[in-house]
Amino acid sequence: MNDSLMPFIWVAISLLVLMILQRWIQTHLHGISLLFTGKPERAVLLYAIILFPGVLLHELSHWVTAKLLSVRTGSFSVIPRQKADGSIQLG
């Protein structure tokens, strides 16, 4: 196999593994939150509290980058919202 393609192959494999792990972690974290609380609304709140530091850092990084690039920014939210289709949006 061509050695110049190996980094791309490893990146593709890594992304696939990370996507699978992300889905697994999110599903189990929400499931554990549901087991602890017993109610879906409280489970989402607990899930959001656990992920809050990461969501805050992620949203702040978007805001800082926009400011550095002189792009107008609107407001951002770190409070979870339920969308019309029933899914939850964290940031």
PyMOL Python script that loads the backbone (N, CA, C, O; Angstrom):
from pymol import cmd

cmd.read_pdbstr("""\
ATOM      1  N   MET A   1       0.833  -1.178   0.000  1.00  0.00           N
ATOM      2  CA  MET A   1       0.000   0.000   0.000  1.00  0.00           C
ATOM      3  C   MET A   1       0.886   1.252   0.000  1.00  0.00           C
ATOM      4  O   MET A   1       1.987   1.244   0.549  1.00  0.00           O
ATOM      5  N   ASN A   2       0.409   2.285  -0.599  1.00  0.00           N
ATOM      6  CA  ASN A   2       1.155   3.527  -0.706  1.00  0.00           C
ATOM      7  C   ASN A   2       1.263   4.193   0.668  1.00  0.00           C
ATOM      8  O   ASN A   2       0.255   4.440   1.331  1.00  0.00           O
ATOM      9  N   ASP A   3       2.511   4.482   1.088  1.00  0.00           N
ATOM     10  CA  ASP A   3       2.737   5.087   2.402  1.00  0.00           C
ATOM     11  C   ASP A   3       2.164   6.487   2.527  1.00  0.00           C
ATOM     12  O   ASP A   3       1.871   6.927   3.639  1.00  0.00           O
ATOM     13  N   SER A   4       1.997   7.191   1.438  1.00  0.00           N
ATOM     14  CA  SER A   4       1.462   8.553   1.512  1.00  0.00           C
ATOM     15  C   SER A   4      -0.038   8.565   1.819  1.00  0.00           C
ATOM     16  O   SER A   4      -0.570   9.591   2.243  1.00  0.00           O
ATOM     17  N   LEU A   5      -0.721   7.444   1.610  1.00  0.00           N
ATOM     18  CA  LEU A   5      -2.156   7.358   1.914  1.00  0.00           C
ATOM     19  C   LEU A   5      -2.444   6.927   3.348  1.00  0.00           C
ATOM     20  O   LEU A   5      -3.565   7.094   3.827  1.00  0.00           O
ATOM     21  N   MET A   6      -1.460   6.381   4.032  1.00  0.00           N
ATOM     22  CA  MET A   6      -1.687   5.851   5.379  1.00  0.00           C
ATOM     23  C   MET A   6      -2.223   6.892   6.362  1.00  0.00           C
ATOM     24  O   MET A   6      -3.125   6.560   7.131  1.00  0.00           O
ATOM     25  N   PRO A   7      -1.727   8.124   6.386  1.00  0.00           N
ATOM     26  CA  PRO A   7      -2.310   9.091   7.329  1.00  0.00           C
ATOM     27  C   PRO A   7      -3.801   9.321   7.081  1.00  0.00           C
ATOM     28  O   PRO A   7      -4.565   9.472   8.035  1.00  0.00           O
ATOM     29  N   PHE A   8      -4.219   9.349   5.830  1.00  0.00           N
ATOM     30  CA  PHE A   8      -5.633   9.554   5.514  1.00  0.00           C
ATOM     31  C   PHE A   8      -6.478   8.360   5.942  1.00  0.00           C
ATOM     32  O   PHE A   8      -7.603   8.514   6.417  1.00  0.00           O
ATOM     33  N   ILE A   9      -5.919   7.180   5.765  1.00  0.00           N
ATOM     34  CA  ILE A   9      -6.633   5.970   6.189  1.00  0.00           C
ATOM     35  C   ILE A   9      -6.791   5.958   7.700  1.00  0.00           C
ATOM     36  O   ILE A   9      -7.864   5.622   8.202  1.00  0.00           O
ATOM     37  N   TRP A  10      -5.735   6.320   8.440  1.00  0.00           N
ATOM     38  CA  TRP A  10      -5.814   6.357   9.902  1.00  0.00           C
ATOM     39  C   TRP A  10      -6.788   7.422  10.388  1.00  0.00           C
ATOM     40  O   TRP A  10      -7.503   7.206  11.367  1.00  0.00           O
ATOM     41  N   VAL A  11      -6.825   8.552   9.725  1.00  0.00           N
ATOM     42  CA  VAL A  11      -7.785   9.599  10.095  1.00  0.00           C
ATOM     43  C   VAL A  11      -9.208   9.107   9.864  1.00  0.00           C
ATOM     44  O   VAL A  11     -10.077   9.319  10.710  1.00  0.00           O
ATOM     45  N   ALA A  12      -9.455   8.462   8.747  1.00  0.00           N
ATOM     46  CA  ALA A  12     -10.796   7.941   8.449  1.00  0.00           C
ATOM     47  C   ALA A  12     -11.213   6.887   9.471  1.00  0.00           C
ATOM     48  O   ALA A  12     -12.350   6.896   9.942  1.00  0.00           O
ATOM     49  N   ILE A  13     -10.307   5.990   9.811  1.00  0.00           N
ATOM     50  CA  ILE A  13     -10.612   4.962  10.815  1.00  0.00           C
ATOM     51  C   ILE A  13     -10.860   5.606  12.176  1.00  0.00           C
ATOM     52  O   ILE A  13     -11.795   5.228  12.883  1.00  0.00           O
ATOM     53  N   SER A  14     -10.028   6.573  12.542  1.00  0.00           N
ATOM     54  CA  SER A  14     -10.188   7.261  13.835  1.00  0.00           C
ATOM     55  C   SER A  14     -11.511   7.990  13.914  1.00  0.00           C
ATOM     56  O   SER A  14     -12.182   7.938  14.945  1.00  0.00           O
ATOM     57  N   LEU A  15     -11.901   8.669  12.845  1.00  0.00           N
ATOM     58  CA  LEU A  15     -13.177   9.383  12.847  1.00  0.00           C
ATOM     59  C   LEU A  15     -14.353   8.420  12.991  1.00  0.00           C
ATOM     60  O   LEU A  15     -15.309   8.701  13.712  1.00  0.00           O
ATOM     61  N   LEU A  16     -14.277   7.302  12.313  1.00  0.00           N
ATOM     62  CA  LEU A  16     -15.338   6.309  12.420  1.00  0.00           C
ATOM     63  C   LEU A  16     -15.453   5.783  13.850  1.00  0.00           C
ATOM     64  O   LEU A  16     -16.554   5.684  14.392  1.00  0.00           O
ATOM     65  N   VAL A  17     -14.325   5.450  14.454  1.00  0.00           N
ATOM     66  CA  VAL A  17     -14.330   4.959  15.835  1.00  0.00           C
ATOM     67  C   VAL A  17     -14.852   6.027  16.789  1.00  0.00           C
ATOM     68  O   VAL A  17     -15.642   5.722  17.682  1.00  0.00           O
ATOM     69  N   LEU A  18     -14.421   7.273  16.612  1.00  0.00           N
ATOM     70  CA  LEU A  18     -14.881   8.353  17.485  1.00  0.00           C
ATOM     71  C   LEU A  18     -16.372   8.612  17.340  1.00  0.00           C
ATOM     72  O   LEU A  18     -17.043   8.906  18.329  1.00  0.00           O
ATOM     73  N   MET A  19     -16.900   8.508  16.133  1.00  0.00           N
ATOM     74  CA  MET A  19     -18.338   8.694  15.932  1.00  0.00           C
ATOM     75  C   MET A  19     -19.137   7.602  16.643  1.00  0.00           C
ATOM     76  O   MET A  19     -20.165   7.877  17.261  1.00  0.00           O
ATOM     77  N   ILE A  20     -18.661   6.378  16.552  1.00  0.00           N
ATOM     78  CA  ILE A  20     -19.333   5.269  17.231  1.00  0.00           C
ATOM     79  C   ILE A  20     -19.264   5.450  18.745  1.00  0.00           C
ATOM     80  O   ILE A  20     -20.263   5.259  19.439  1.00  0.00           O
ATOM     81  N   LEU A  21     -18.088   5.817  19.260  1.00  0.00           N
ATOM     82  CA  LEU A  21     -17.940   6.037  20.699  1.00  0.00           C
ATOM     83  C   LEU A  21     -18.796   7.201  21.195  1.00  0.00           C
ATOM     84  O   LEU A  21     -19.380   7.123  22.276  1.00  0.00           O
ATOM     85  N   GLN A  22     -18.875   8.271  20.417  1.00  0.00           N
ATOM     86  CA  GLN A  22     -19.684   9.418  20.808  1.00  0.00           C
ATOM     87  C   GLN A  22     -21.146   9.018  20.976  1.00  0.00           C
ATOM     88  O   GLN A  22     -21.786   9.377  21.964  1.00  0.00           O
ATOM     89  N   ARG A  23     -21.663   8.283  20.020  1.00  0.00           N
ATOM     90  CA  ARG A  23     -23.057   7.836  20.080  1.00  0.00           C
ATOM     91  C   ARG A  23     -23.282   6.915  21.272  1.00  0.00           C
ATOM     92  O   ARG A  23     -24.293   7.029  21.965  1.00  0.00           O
ATOM     93  N   TRP A  24     -22.342   6.001  21.513  1.00  0.00           N
ATOM     94  CA  TRP A  24     -22.454   5.066  22.621  1.00  0.00           C
ATOM     95  C   TRP A  24     -22.452   5.808  23.955  1.00  0.00           C
ATOM     96  O   TRP A  24     -23.273   5.524  24.826  1.00  0.00           O
ATOM     97  N   ILE A  25     -21.525   6.764  24.117  1.00  0.00           N
ATOM     98  CA  ILE A  25     -21.430   7.525  25.362  1.00  0.00           C
ATOM     99  C   ILE A  25     -22.687   8.351  25.584  1.00  0.00           C
ATOM    100  O   ILE A  25     -23.219   8.367  26.694  1.00  0.00           O
ATOM    101  N   GLN A  26     -23.173   9.034  24.560  1.00  0.00           N
ATOM    102  CA  GLN A  26     -24.376   9.849  24.714  1.00  0.00           C
ATOM    103  C   GLN A  26     -25.580   8.998  25.091  1.00  0.00           C
ATOM    104  O   GLN A  26     -26.359   9.374  25.967  1.00  0.00           O
ATOM    105  N   THR A  27     -25.732   7.868  24.442  1.00  0.00           N
ATOM    106  CA  THR A  27     -26.864   6.989  24.735  1.00  0.00           C
ATOM    107  C   THR A  27     -26.808   6.479  26.165  1.00  0.00           C
ATOM    108  O   THR A  27     -27.814   6.502  26.873  1.00  0.00           O
ATOM    109  N   HIS A  28     -25.650   6.022  26.591  1.00  0.00           N
ATOM    110  CA  HIS A  28     -25.527   5.471  27.934  1.00  0.00           C
ATOM    111  C   HIS A  28     -25.576   6.551  29.008  1.00  0.00           C
ATOM    112  O   HIS A  28     -26.130   6.320  30.083  1.00  0.00           O
ATOM    113  N   LEU A  29     -25.017   7.708  28.742  1.00  0.00           N
ATOM    114  CA  LEU A  29     -25.094   8.805  29.711  1.00  0.00           C
ATOM    115  C   LEU A  29     -26.539   9.231  29.922  1.00  0.00           C
ATOM    116  O   LEU A  29     -26.962   9.471  31.052  1.00  0.00           O
ATOM    117  N   HIS A  30     -27.291   9.324  28.839  1.00  0.00           N
ATOM    118  CA  HIS A  30     -28.703   9.681  28.977  1.00  0.00           C
ATOM    119  C   HIS A  30     -29.472   8.560  29.671  1.00  0.00           C
ATOM    120  O   HIS A  30     -30.353   8.833  30.486  1.00  0.00           O
ATOM    121  N   GLY A  31     -29.156   7.317  29.363  1.00  0.00           N
ATOM    122  CA  GLY A  31     -29.815   6.184  30.015  1.00  0.00           C
ATOM    123  C   GLY A  31     -29.551   6.145  31.508  1.00  0.00           C
ATOM    124  O   GLY A  31     -30.464   5.897  32.296  1.00  0.00           O
ATOM    125  N   ILE A  32     -28.319   6.385  31.901  1.00  0.00           N
ATOM    126  CA  ILE A  32     -27.978   6.423  33.327  1.00  0.00           C
ATOM    127  C   ILE A  32     -28.689   7.589  34.009  1.00  0.00           C
ATOM    128  O   ILE A  32     -29.179   7.449  35.130  1.00  0.00           O
ATOM    129  N   SER A  33     -28.746   8.732  33.341  1.00  0.00           N
ATOM    130  CA  SER A  33     -29.475   9.884  33.893  1.00  0.00           C
ATOM    131  C   SER A  33     -30.944   9.534  34.083  1.00  0.00           C
ATOM    132  O   SER A  33     -31.546   9.920  35.084  1.00  0.00           O
ATOM    133  N   LEU A  34     -31.517   8.821  33.150  1.00  0.00           N
ATOM    134  CA  LEU A  34     -32.916   8.404  33.253  1.00  0.00           C
ATOM    135  C   LEU A  34     -33.117   7.416  34.401  1.00  0.00           C
ATOM    136  O   LEU A  34     -34.127   7.474  35.102  1.00  0.00           O
ATOM    137  N   LEU A  35     -32.159   6.511  34.593  1.00  0.00           N
ATOM    138  CA  LEU A  35     -32.254   5.571  35.711  1.00  0.00           C
ATOM    139  C   LEU A  35     -32.184   6.295  37.056  1.00  0.00           C
ATOM    140  O   LEU A  35     -32.913   5.947  37.985  1.00  0.00           O
ATOM    141  N   PHE A  36     -31.319   7.289  37.165  1.00  0.00           N
ATOM    142  CA  PHE A  36     -31.186   8.034  38.423  1.00  0.00           C
ATOM    143  C   PHE A  36     -32.416   8.874  38.734  1.00  0.00           C
ATOM    144  O   PHE A  36     -32.862   8.926  39.880  1.00  0.00           O
ATOM    145  N   THR A  37     -32.960   9.523  37.729  1.00  0.00           N
ATOM    146  CA  THR A  37     -34.050  10.470  37.972  1.00  0.00           C
ATOM    147  C   THR A  37     -35.428   9.843  37.837  1.00  0.00           C
ATOM    148  O   THR A  37     -36.340  10.201  38.583  1.00  0.00           O
ATOM    149  N   GLY A  38     -35.597   8.926  36.912  1.00  0.00           N
ATOM    150  CA  GLY A  38     -36.890   8.282  36.716  1.00  0.00           C
ATOM    151  C   GLY A  38     -37.847   9.049  35.826  1.00  0.00           C
ATOM    152  O   GLY A  38     -38.906   8.527  35.476  1.00  0.00           O
ATOM    153  N   LYS A  39     -37.506  10.276  35.449  1.00  0.00           N
ATOM    154  CA  LYS A  39     -38.372  11.085  34.588  1.00  0.00           C
ATOM    155  C   LYS A  39     -37.543  11.648  33.440  1.00  0.00           C
ATOM    156  O   LYS A  39     -36.426  12.120  33.650  1.00  0.00           O
ATOM    157  N   PRO A  40     -38.090  11.598  32.219  1.00  0.00           N
ATOM    158  CA  PRO A  40     -37.326  12.077  31.048  1.00  0.00           C
ATOM    159  C   PRO A  40     -36.891  13.541  31.160  1.00  0.00           C
ATOM    160  O   PRO A  40     -35.777  13.880  30.761  1.00  0.00           O
ATOM    161  N   GLU A  41     -37.744  14.402  31.692  1.00  0.00           N
ATOM    162  CA  GLU A  41     -37.402  15.825  31.787  1.00  0.00           C
ATOM    163  C   GLU A  41     -36.209  16.038  32.719  1.00  0.00           C
ATOM    164  O   GLU A  41     -35.296  16.807  32.417  1.00  0.00           O
ATOM    165  N   ARG A  42     -36.236  15.349  33.845  1.00  0.00           N
ATOM    166  CA  ARG A  42     -35.124  15.472  34.797  1.00  0.00           C
ATOM    167  C   ARG A  42     -33.864  14.816  34.250  1.00  0.00           C
ATOM    168  O   ARG A  42     -32.756  15.278  34.524  1.00  0.00           O
ATOM    169  N   ALA A  43     -34.022  13.752  33.487  1.00  0.00           N
ATOM    170  CA  ALA A  43     -32.862  13.085  32.896  1.00  0.00           C
ATOM    171  C   ALA A  43     -32.148  14.014  31.922  1.00  0.00           C
ATOM    172  O   ALA A  43     -30.918  14.048  31.881  1.00  0.00           O
ATOM    173  N   VAL A  44     -32.911  14.760  31.144  1.00  0.00           N
ATOM    174  CA  VAL A  44     -32.308  15.716  30.209  1.00  0.00           C
ATOM    175  C   VAL A  44     -31.583  16.814  30.977  1.00  0.00           C
ATOM    176  O   VAL A  44     -30.502  17.246  30.575  1.00  0.00           O
ATOM    177  N   LEU A  45     -32.173  17.264  32.076  1.00  0.00           N
ATOM    178  CA  LEU A  45     -31.531  18.298  32.890  1.00  0.00           C
ATOM    179  C   LEU A  45     -30.225  17.783  33.480  1.00  0.00           C
ATOM    180  O   LEU A  45     -29.216  18.487  33.439  1.00  0.00           O
ATOM    181  N   LEU A  46     -30.222  16.577  34.025  1.00  0.00           N
ATOM    182  CA  LEU A  46     -28.995  15.998  34.575  1.00  0.00           C
ATOM    183  C   LEU A  46     -27.946  15.806  33.482  1.00  0.00           C
ATOM    184  O   LEU A  46     -26.766  16.087  33.690  1.00  0.00           O
ATOM    185  N   TYR A  47     -28.376  15.332  32.334  1.00  0.00           N
ATOM    186  CA  TYR A  47     -27.488  15.155  31.173  1.00  0.00           C
ATOM    187  C   TYR A  47     -26.859  16.493  30.788  1.00  0.00           C
ATOM    188  O   TYR A  47     -25.661  16.568  30.516  1.00  0.00           O
ATOM    189  N   ALA A  48     -27.673  17.544  30.769  1.00  0.00           N
ATOM    190  CA  ALA A  48     -27.175  18.877  30.412  1.00  0.00           C
ATOM    191  C   ALA A  48     -26.203  19.401  31.455  1.00  0.00           C
ATOM    192  O   ALA A  48     -25.210  20.040  31.105  1.00  0.00           O
ATOM    193  N   ILE A  49     -26.469  19.143  32.725  1.00  0.00           N
ATOM    194  CA  ILE A  49     -25.569  19.602  33.791  1.00  0.00           C
ATOM    195  C   ILE A  49     -24.211  18.913  33.665  1.00  0.00           C
ATOM    196  O   ILE A  49     -23.169  19.548  33.825  1.00  0.00           O
ATOM    197  N   ILE A  50     -24.232  17.619  33.379  1.00  0.00           N
ATOM    198  CA  ILE A  50     -22.971  16.876  33.234  1.00  0.00           C
ATOM    199  C   ILE A  50     -22.164  17.405  32.055  1.00  0.00           C
ATOM    200  O   ILE A  50     -20.942  17.521  32.137  1.00  0.00           O
ATOM    201  N   LEU A  51     -22.848  17.725  30.960  1.00  0.00           N
ATOM    202  CA  LEU A  51     -22.151  18.201  29.753  1.00  0.00           C
ATOM    203  C   LEU A  51     -21.938  19.711  29.728  1.00  0.00           C
ATOM    204  O   LEU A  51     -21.317  20.226  28.799  1.00  0.00           O
ATOM    205  N   PHE A  52     -22.441  20.433  30.732  1.00  0.00           N
ATOM    206  CA  PHE A  52     -22.386  21.896  30.733  1.00  0.00           C
ATOM    207  C   PHE A  52     -20.980  22.469  30.514  1.00  0.00           C
ATOM    208  O   PHE A  52     -20.828  23.362  29.681  1.00  0.00           O
ATOM    209  N   PRO A  53     -19.946  21.997  31.225  1.00  0.00           N
ATOM    210  CA  PRO A  53     -18.619  22.599  30.992  1.00  0.00           C
ATOM    211  C   PRO A  53     -18.158  22.495  29.536  1.00  0.00           C
ATOM    212  O   PRO A  53     -17.600  23.448  28.991  1.00  0.00           O
ATOM    213  N   GLY A  54     -18.387  21.347  28.912  1.00  0.00           N
ATOM    214  CA  GLY A  54     -17.983  21.178  27.520  1.00  0.00           C
ATOM    215  C   GLY A  54     -18.784  22.037  26.570  1.00  0.00           C
ATOM    216  O   GLY A  54     -18.234  22.606  25.627  1.00  0.00           O
ATOM    217  N   VAL A  55     -20.101  22.138  26.816  1.00  0.00           N
ATOM    218  CA  VAL A  55     -20.959  22.972  25.969  1.00  0.00           C
ATOM    219  C   VAL A  55     -20.558  24.431  26.107  1.00  0.00           C
ATOM    220  O   VAL A  55     -20.474  25.151  25.112  1.00  0.00           O
ATOM    221  N   LEU A  56     -20.308  24.872  27.340  1.00  0.00           N
ATOM    222  CA  LEU A  56     -19.904  26.266  27.568  1.00  0.00           C
ATOM    223  C   LEU A  56     -18.581  26.574  26.865  1.00  0.00           C
ATOM    224  O   LEU A  56     -18.459  27.598  26.191  1.00  0.00           O
ATOM    225  N   LEU A  57     -17.608  25.705  27.018  1.00  0.00           N
ATOM    226  CA  LEU A  57     -16.315  25.904  26.352  1.00  0.00           C
ATOM    227  C   LEU A  57     -16.469  25.919  24.841  1.00  0.00           C
ATOM    228  O   LEU A  57     -15.847  26.737  24.163  1.00  0.00           O
ATOM    229  N   HIS A  58     -17.287  25.026  24.306  1.00  0.00           N
ATOM    230  CA  HIS A  58     -17.508  24.947  22.867  1.00  0.00           C
ATOM    231  C   HIS A  58     -18.145  26.240  22.343  1.00  0.00           C
ATOM    232  O   HIS A  58     -17.682  26.809  21.354  1.00  0.00           O
ATOM    233  N   GLU A  59     -19.196  26.691  23.002  1.00  0.00           N
ATOM    234  CA  GLU A  59     -19.884  27.904  22.552  1.00  0.00           C
ATOM    235  C   GLU A  59     -19.006  29.138  22.723  1.00  0.00           C
ATOM    236  O   GLU A  59     -19.024  30.026  21.871  1.00  0.00           O
ATOM    237  N   LEU A  60     -18.242  29.208  23.803  1.00  0.00           N
ATOM    238  CA  LEU A  60     -17.329  30.339  23.986  1.00  0.00           C
ATOM    239  C   LEU A  60     -16.229  30.358  22.925  1.00  0.00           C
ATOM    240  O   LEU A  60     -15.799  31.427  22.492  1.00  0.00           O
ATOM    241  N   SER A  61     -15.779  29.184  22.512  1.00  0.00           N
ATOM    242  CA  SER A  61     -14.751  29.146  21.463  1.00  0.00           C
ATOM    243  C   SER A  61     -15.303  29.679  20.145  1.00  0.00           C
ATOM    244  O   SER A  61     -14.586  30.350  19.402  1.00  0.00           O
ATOM    245  N   HIS A  62     -16.583  29.383  19.844  1.00  0.00           N
ATOM    246  CA  HIS A  62     -17.205  29.967  18.656  1.00  0.00           C
ATOM    247  C   HIS A  62     -17.259  31.482  18.772  1.00  0.00           C
ATOM    248  O   HIS A  62     -16.943  32.193  17.818  1.00  0.00           O
ATOM    249  N   TRP A  63     -17.657  31.975  19.931  1.00  0.00           N
ATOM    250  CA  TRP A  63     -17.794  33.412  20.144  1.00  0.00           C
ATOM    251  C   TRP A  63     -16.444  34.117  20.036  1.00  0.00           C
ATOM    252  O   TRP A  63     -16.340  35.153  19.380  1.00  0.00           O
ATOM    253  N   VAL A  64     -15.402  33.563  20.677  1.00  0.00           N
ATOM    254  CA  VAL A  64     -14.064  34.171  20.629  1.00  0.00           C
ATOM    255  C   VAL A  64     -13.540  34.184  19.201  1.00  0.00           C
ATOM    256  O   VAL A  64     -12.981  35.188  18.759  1.00  0.00           O
ATOM    257  N   THR A  65     -13.709  33.100  18.483  1.00  0.00           N
ATOM    258  CA  THR A  65     -13.249  33.037  17.092  1.00  0.00           C
ATOM    259  C   THR A  65     -13.970  34.068  16.236  1.00  0.00           C
ATOM    260  O   THR A  65     -13.347  34.729  15.404  1.00  0.00           O
ATOM    261  N   ALA A  66     -15.274  34.211  16.432  1.00  0.00           N
ATOM    262  CA  ALA A  66     -16.027  35.211  15.669  1.00  0.00           C
ATOM    263  C   ALA A  66     -15.532  36.614  15.987  1.00  0.00           C
ATOM    264  O   ALA A  66     -15.398  37.442  15.086  1.00  0.00           O
ATOM    265  N   LYS A  67     -15.261  36.886  17.251  1.00  0.00           N
ATOM    266  CA  LYS A  67     -14.747  38.215  17.628  1.00  0.00           C
ATOM    267  C   LYS A  67     -13.367  38.471  17.015  1.00  0.00           C
ATOM    268  O   LYS A  67     -13.094  39.572  16.537  1.00  0.00           O
ATOM    269  N   LEU A  68     -12.506  37.464  17.028  1.00  0.00           N
ATOM    270  CA  LEU A  68     -11.171  37.617  16.447  1.00  0.00           C
ATOM    271  C   LEU A  68     -11.226  37.855  14.946  1.00  0.00           C
ATOM    272  O   LEU A  68     -10.365  38.535  14.388  1.00  0.00           O
ATOM    273  N   LEU A  69     -12.237  37.298  14.294  1.00  0.00           N
ATOM    274  CA  LEU A  69     -12.383  37.459  12.848  1.00  0.00           C
ATOM    275  C   LEU A  69     -13.315  38.614  12.485  1.00  0.00           C
ATOM    276  O   LEU A  69     -13.647  38.802  11.314  1.00  0.00           O
ATOM    277  N   SER A  70     -13.734  39.382  13.483  1.00  0.00           N
ATOM    278  CA  SER A  70     -14.619  40.549  13.299  1.00  0.00           C
ATOM    279  C   SER A  70     -15.958  40.165  12.659  1.00  0.00           C
ATOM    280  O   SER A  70     -16.478  40.883  11.804  1.00  0.00           O
ATOM    281  N   VAL A  71     -16.493  39.046  13.078  1.00  0.00           N
ATOM    282  CA  VAL A  71     -17.798  38.596  12.606  1.00  0.00           C
ATOM    283  C   VAL A  71     -18.822  38.967  13.666  1.00  0.00           C
ATOM    284  O   VAL A  71     -18.598  38.758  14.858  1.00  0.00           O
ATOM    285  N   ARG A  72     -19.949  39.521  13.224  1.00  0.00           N
ATOM    286  CA  ARG A  72     -20.986  39.876  14.183  1.00  0.00           C
ATOM    287  C   ARG A  72     -21.509  38.630  14.867  1.00  0.00           C
ATOM    288  O   ARG A  72     -21.693  37.589  14.238  1.00  0.00           O
ATOM    289  N   THR A  73     -21.746  38.748  16.153  1.00  0.00           N
ATOM    290  CA  THR A  73     -22.257  37.612  16.907  1.00  0.00           C
ATOM    291  C   THR A  73     -23.631  37.934  17.465  1.00  0.00           C
ATOM    292  O   THR A  73     -23.938  39.073  17.818  1.00  0.00           O
ATOM    293  N   GLY A  74     -24.432  36.912  17.530  1.00  0.00           N
ATOM    294  CA  GLY A  74     -25.731  37.027  18.180  1.00  0.00           C
ATOM    295  C   GLY A  74     -25.617  36.470  19.578  1.00  0.00           C
ATOM    296  O   GLY A  74     -24.524  36.382  20.136  1.00  0.00           O
ATOM    297  N   SER A  75     -26.715  36.105  20.127  1.00  0.00           N
ATOM    298  CA  SER A  75     -26.684  35.519  21.456  1.00  0.00           C
ATOM    299  C   SER A  75     -26.428  34.020  21.338  1.00  0.00           C
ATOM    300  O   SER A  75     -26.655  33.416  20.290  1.00  0.00           O
ATOM    301  N   PHE A  76     -25.957  33.440  22.418  1.00  0.00           N
ATOM    302  CA  PHE A  76     -25.831  31.995  22.453  1.00  0.00           C
ATOM    303  C   PHE A  76     -26.430  31.489  23.745  1.00  0.00           C
ATOM    304  O   PHE A  76     -26.526  32.206  24.741  1.00  0.00           O
ATOM    305  N   SER A  77     -26.825  30.248  23.700  1.00  0.00           N
ATOM    306  CA  SER A  77     -27.508  29.671  24.844  1.00  0.00           C
ATOM    307  C   SER A  77     -26.812  28.391  25.258  1.00  0.00           C
ATOM    308  O   SER A  77     -26.406  27.595  24.412  1.00  0.00           O
ATOM    309  N   VAL A  78     -26.674  28.195  26.556  1.00  0.00           N
ATOM    310  CA  VAL A  78     -26.130  26.944  27.073  1.00  0.00           C
ATOM    311  C   VAL A  78     -27.218  26.160  27.808  1.00  0.00           C
ATOM    312  O   VAL A  78     -26.943  25.131  28.424  1.00  0.00           O
ATOM    313  N   ILE A  79     -28.440  26.649  27.737  1.00  0.00           N
ATOM    314  CA  ILE A  79     -29.577  25.987  28.360  1.00  0.00           C
ATOM    315  C   ILE A  79     -30.215  25.070  27.324  1.00  0.00           C
ATOM    316  O   ILE A  79     -30.466  25.502  26.198  1.00  0.00           O
ATOM    317  N   PRO A  80     -30.484  23.817  27.676  1.00  0.00           N
ATOM    318  CA  PRO A  80     -31.069  22.900  26.686  1.00  0.00           C
ATOM    319  C   PRO A  80     -32.480  23.317  26.277  1.00  0.00           C
ATOM    320  O   PRO A  80     -33.267  23.795  27.094  1.00  0.00           O
ATOM    321  N   ARG A  81     -32.780  23.124  24.995  1.00  0.00           N
ATOM    322  CA  ARG A  81     -34.116  23.422  24.461  1.00  0.00           C
ATOM    323  C   ARG A  81     -34.638  22.195  23.744  1.00  0.00           C
ATOM    324  O   ARG A  81     -33.885  21.452  23.114  1.00  0.00           O
ATOM    325  N   GLN A  82     -35.944  21.995  23.852  1.00  0.00           N
ATOM    326  CA  GLN A  82     -36.558  20.895  23.116  1.00  0.00           C
ATOM    327  C   GLN A  82     -37.064  21.441  21.791  1.00  0.00           C
ATOM    328  O   GLN A  82     -37.799  22.428  21.759  1.00  0.00           O
ATOM    329  N   LYS A  83     -36.670  20.799  20.698  1.00  0.00           N
ATOM    330  CA  LYS A  83     -37.091  21.200  19.368  1.00  0.00           C
ATOM    331  C   LYS A  83     -38.478  20.646  19.063  1.00  0.00           C
ATOM    332  O   LYS A  83     -39.014  19.830  19.813  1.00  0.00           O
ATOM    333  N   ALA A  84     -39.044  21.098  17.963  1.00  0.00           N
ATOM    334  CA  ALA A  84     -40.386  20.668  17.570  1.00  0.00           C
ATOM    335  C   ALA A  84     -40.456  19.166  17.294  1.00  0.00           C
ATOM    336  O   ALA A  84     -41.496  18.543  17.508  1.00  0.00           O
ATOM    337  N   ASP A  85     -39.341  18.579  16.816  1.00  0.00           N
ATOM    338  CA  ASP A  85     -39.342  17.145  16.529  1.00  0.00           C
ATOM    339  C   ASP A  85     -39.102  16.276  17.767  1.00  0.00           C
ATOM    340  O   ASP A  85     -39.046  15.051  17.665  1.00  0.00           O
ATOM    341  N   GLY A  86     -38.960  16.912  18.938  1.00  0.00           N
ATOM    342  CA  GLY A  86     -38.787  16.170  20.185  1.00  0.00           C
ATOM    343  C   GLY A  86     -37.347  15.989  20.602  1.00  0.00           C
ATOM    344  O   GLY A  86     -37.084  15.537  21.716  1.00  0.00           O
ATOM    345  N   SER A  87     -36.393  16.333  19.727  1.00  0.00           N
ATOM    346  CA  SER A  87     -34.987  16.201  20.093  1.00  0.00           C
ATOM    347  C   SER A  87     -34.572  17.369  20.985  1.00  0.00           C
ATOM    348  O   SER A  87     -35.263  18.385  21.060  1.00  0.00           O
ATOM    349  N   ILE A  88     -33.443  17.208  21.652  1.00  0.00           N
ATOM    350  CA  ILE A  88     -32.942  18.211  22.580  1.00  0.00           C
ATOM    351  C   ILE A  88     -31.722  18.863  21.978  1.00  0.00           C
ATOM    352  O   ILE A  88     -30.834  18.182  21.465  1.00  0.00           O
ATOM    353  N   GLN A  89     -31.675  20.201  22.037  1.00  0.00           N
ATOM    354  CA  GLN A  89     -30.510  20.957  21.562  1.00  0.00           C
ATOM    355  C   GLN A  89     -29.839  21.554  22.798  1.00  0.00           C
ATOM    356  O   GLN A  89     -30.458  22.301  23.555  1.00  0.00           O
ATOM    357  N   LEU A  90     -28.551  21.210  22.991  1.00  0.00           N
ATOM    358  CA  LEU A  90     -27.867  21.654  24.196  1.00  0.00           C
ATOM    359  C   LEU A  90     -27.239  23.032  24.065  1.00  0.00           C
ATOM    360  O   LEU A  90     -27.229  23.785  25.038  1.00  0.00           O
ATOM    361  N   GLY A  91     -26.725  23.383  22.923  1.00  0.00           N
ATOM    362  CA  GLY A  91     -26.032  24.659  22.790  1.00  0.00           C
ATOM    363  C   GLY A  91     -26.553  25.496  21.686  1.00  0.00           C
ATOM    364  O   GLY A  91     -26.058  26.601  21.463  1.00  0.00           O
TER     365      GLY A  91
END
""", "prot")
cmd.dss("prot")
cmd.show_as("cartoon", "prot")
cmd.util.cbc("prot")
cmd.orient("prot")
